[in-house]
């Protein structure tokens, strides 16, 4: 019946675009705000450690798990689930909680200030409309339940996780009433260095097959592709870099010759990194960003200098570089 209603439906192009953009909106997520992102995109953040890659993931995750509005307070979130797969096994959950609390308090205080500006009655009789500490704690608990954290110690755990995510997504959607919108993989290359020295990984004692490094990643890409077909999501992955003097093979194929001229590409972009991931993964990535720690610092006050990081789009290539800092409340773009 649903298929028949879709076939018989009649809507204008404007109505169709409005419906699609509402169901699958473009996302502008600072500091990744230069290019709109949407479900189906695979965004790779590359950079040495530390270069704030995981902090960028945390900021995006908080935007996803926060509601758009809660009890009259605007939080600007998506109110959806995030699945975070930690392959580095170093993710700092308390840091996520700290940044989430800052976002909640910041939005609540902004709401209170706006009410005061508009001469809203703030008497005790109006207390049921006023955000409280308990109310903030309740929202914090709801948001943290939307963040699904998985830690994998080897490639077999990673593959097993990918194969069971569909069941997890269905279960969590039924329990929480919302679906998964972001799939995050922190340290996509971490297991690569463990597995690359092995000529093959045996699948079982009586198995005739073995899992080479190449078909391992073919399986990873295949499983994520299957998930995206059933559960439209935005995929983020972080990857540590090896400094090099050339584009990756995939990057070179994608970049037109006129974008390789000195007038377009800065000297910093020429000294990028040496790609070590298999070509099947490189081809799967739709957006690639490099983040780096800069030598200079931002002076905040007398006893604190904040490290500055740079963010540059490699694919699609952009001709400018953003700078940002990491504070308690999250990542902030600086002039």
Secondary structure, 3 states (H helix, E strand, C coil): CHHHHHHHCCCCHHHHHHHHHHHCCCEEECCEEEEEECCCCEEEEECCCCCCHHHHHHHHHHHHHCCCEECCEECCCCCCEEEEEECCCCCCHHHHHHHHHHHHHHHHHHHHHHHHHCCCCCCHHHHHHCCCHHHHHHHHHHHHHCEEEEECCCHHHHHHHHHHHHHHHHHHHHHHCCCEEEEEEECCCHHHHHHCCCCCEECCCCCCCEECHHHHHHHHHHHHHHHHHHCCCEEEEEECCCCCCCCCHHHHHHCCHHHHCCCCCCHHHHCCCCCCCCHHHHHHCCEEEEEEEEEEEEEEECCEEEEEEEEEEEECCCCCCEEEEEECCEEEEEC
